[in-house]
Amino acid sequence: MLKGFVTAIHVLIALSLIATVLLQSGKSAGLSGSIAGGAEAIFGGKKKGLDEKLGRLTAFIAVAFGLTSMILVVMK
């Protein structure tokens, strides 16, 4: 029962990690550039604060992913 719960949380964290990585802008602007592409031309460049917040959120989610991975290995 507990292993199933931890597995479900692990899957949700994995999906969240994928989403936050894709939303970050990189050298080619990634998925965030394709979503906001036209808006940047009208309203100006992307705010740097958002990238910093996404970076911190990604790091937090990555740590949670690692912890749930280790918990699942121990529960095996």
N, C-alpha and C positions, 0 to 999 in steps of 0.2 A: 504494500500500500504506500509506504513512504518512498520507496524507490520510484514508483510511478509518478508521484507528486514532484519529486526532484527532477525526474526526466522531463516532465511537462514544463517546469520552470526553466530548465536548461534549453529546451527548444525555443521558448519565448525569448530568452536572452540571446540565443543565436540569431534569431530573426531581427531582434533589435540591433544587434551588432552589425549585421549586414546593412540594415537601413541607415544607421548613422555613418557608416563608412561611405556608402553611396551618396549621401547628402553633402559630404564635405567637398569643397572645391579643391582641385589639384591643378597640375600644370595644364591639363586639357579641360578644366572646369567641371569634369565629372557629370553626374546626373543632376546636381544642383544647377549647373549652368544651362542644361537643356530645359529644365523646368522654368527657370526665371530668365531665360535668354532675352526675350523681347522686353521684359520689364526693366532690365538693366540699361538698355539703350534709352528708355524714356525717363526713368527715375534715378539714374546714376549707377555707380558701381556698387558692388556687394559690400556690406558692412563687415569689417574685420572682426568685430565683437562676436558675431554669429559663428564665424569659423573657430574662434577660440573656445566658445561654449560647446560647439560640436566636438572639438578635440578633447575637451575635458570629459564630456559625456561618453565619448567613445572609449576613453581610457577606463572610466568607471565600469562601463558595461563589459569591457575586455577582462577586467579583474574578476567581475562576477562570473563571467563565462569560465575562466580558469578555476575558480573556486568550486563551481558546480561540477566541472569536469573531474576535479580531484575527489569530490564527495561521491560521485558516481563510481569512480574506480575503487574507492574504499568500501562502498556498499556491495560490490560485486560478490 
